């Protein structure tokens, strides 16, 4: 993955701490996995529905961060959104595990 399409979890956490909330975090894992634990505030949109649902609910210039079950799924989601016309899309490196390692807030019984 190129650097322009991936974001380190620490960098995203710092962005949130510095009060730059004009962003959306999308979890592309299946709903059951999402319910077990996810990044606080993440929106669940399965990868198979991502392009369609994002187009109807998100502005194409919004900063979007995505993560899946692994970096490959996150990269796939990033490419899907880029192809759908979203300009500011980045995968969260390490997904939920990377976010937890950075000390980011999570929700859910397994988080």
Steps between C-alpha positions, in 0.01 A plus 500: 500500500632844420524756775231718342246220543593394853503673836676393814255456788712729721469781243122464481470493880706821521279663238192422710669621820593828333134562420487420130177299505391571141554141405319170477633160606348201322525139616460269198502173696180299532237615749562219750871582518421872529262431790776315687717811505581803285662842498282747690277687257572272205215444257440137398473459123583155360749509213239358259273803564772763541489688168120516486444605862789746510374678188156549654612606847843668483637805323774411250738760649466372857809347661427128532704242688422132447605176663416136452601165642853544359702756304408330171126546565567860611693566177217349296250730674724800432519414130123447486434847642761665276338336197161629621630858489609560858812718508622478860509131591756320712528153654582476870815287517454201727124554516341456842816343647709793379248742646505321837882498497490878451271531804194597297153475648292194414144379561346155535534201733818371337662840450 
